[in-house]
């Protein structure tokens, strides 16, 4: 009986602590986000009141938010300068000229992701990610179907 109770207590202790989120991954109400990023985000998206920020592999501050039910990600430098905003879309939402180009030039590739992007440096474009061995291949298209090199 003593063995049973101590085993039960051990299992209970493990199960309650394993359900807790590690402190490093908890939301901190964006407390560590640079003020310049928050202010720039608010200026660009004044109707969005609760973005969730994190940093990405490039060191950008990503503000994740929804607009009219669509998920978006806006990237900013630490100084608050806007880099780009993107959202995932379906292949069928690509301009027809891009769909045609994919069907002829890239027909052998399988698409893994499509995003509509508004960029500070490149303007509006569509980023189509194709599956391939190793690292996937990204091709960026202008609205008229031309490829951005």
C-alpha positions, 0 to 999 in steps of 0.5 A: 500500500505504501508503495502504491501511494508513493507511486501515485504521488510521483505520477501525480507530481510528474503529470502536473509539472509536465503540463506547465508551459516553460517560463521562457515560452510564456507570453509576456504581453510583448514586454520585450518588444522594442517601443519603436516596433510597437509604435510603428506597428500601431501606425501601420495597423491602427485597428489591430489592438492585440498583435503577438510579437516574436523574433524570427531567424532573420532578427525581425520582429514579427507581429502576428495578427488577424484582419477580416479573419485572415492571418497576417505577419508583419515584419519590422526591424528593431528600429521600427522600420517596416520590412514586409507584411505577408499572408498565406493564400491558396494557389487558386487565389494567385493571378491567372498569369502566375498560375499559367506560368507555374503550370508550364515552367514549374509543372514538375514541382509540388507547391508547399506554400503560397503567400501574398507579400507587401514589401518595403523594398520589393513592393507587392509580389507573390512568394510560391514555395516549391518542394524539393530535396534539401531546402525548398525553392522559393520563386517570387512573382510580380502580379504580371507573372514576371519572376523577381530575381 
